[in-house]
Amino acid sequence: MTGKDFESEVLRINQRYNVEFIEAFGLCPYARPARLAGTSTCYVVDLCEPDIERGWECMAPQLRHASVEVIQFVFPRLALNSRAFQEFANAMSQRAQQAALTSRPEFVVASFHPELPYSRESSARLVPFFRRSPDLLLQFVRLSMLEALKERHPHGSVFFDGSARAWDMLLTARSKSVTDQITDDNFTKAQAGLFAEMQAVLDAITTDRCVSYSNYLKFENQR
């Protein structure tokens, strides 16, 4: 397995998470439409240390494509716990804001991590469960797309990006009820007998990842 093969495997595993988990359980209503319309994309960032400037150099060119509305960056080699990765995500979000041509944010940034702590005690505490991606992941969603979705669907669940902090900045008091509705909808799905099925899907993807990546590591050690 070559380095290019490994990148393809990372993308395959991430695609499984997006399609078999996020889309299949209806956790993010814009995920499937964006994928089918070709306005979402994913890139592998070969970063072993949380180097902000090097990470930004890898990511910035992809964020300049105006036709792309949802951009995911996967970090398969970055060994950070969930808290440290959130700090890295915050730094990347600030870096993106510094690079924007206006003072208004261009993207909403959400972080995903396979070990995010969660609880089933409430809808808010269960949110991190839905962001337990197989690899460390940053998702950039174009703000203009989110606002267009709000205009078309002012009264009900529109999407789920998992970033309460971003929504606090983005939404008005009236629209916050939309976020609450989305969170409650996903909580209801999990509590209505789907949680075990959701967990089984994540476990299967994690197992696939471990086997696939270990094959690459064997190849690297033999070189």
Secondary structure, 3 states (H helix, E strand, C coil): CCHHHHHHHHHHHHHHHHHHHHHCCCCCCCHHHHHHHCCEEEEECCCCCCCHHHHHHHHHHHHCCCCCCEEEEEECCCCCCHHHHHHHHHHHHHHHHHHCCCCCCCEEEEEECCCCCCCCCCHHHHHHHHCCCCCEEEEEEEHHHHHHHHHHCCCCCCCCCCCHHHHHHHCCHHHHHHHHHHHHHHHHHHHHHHHHHHHHHHHHHHHHHHHHHHHHHHHHHHC
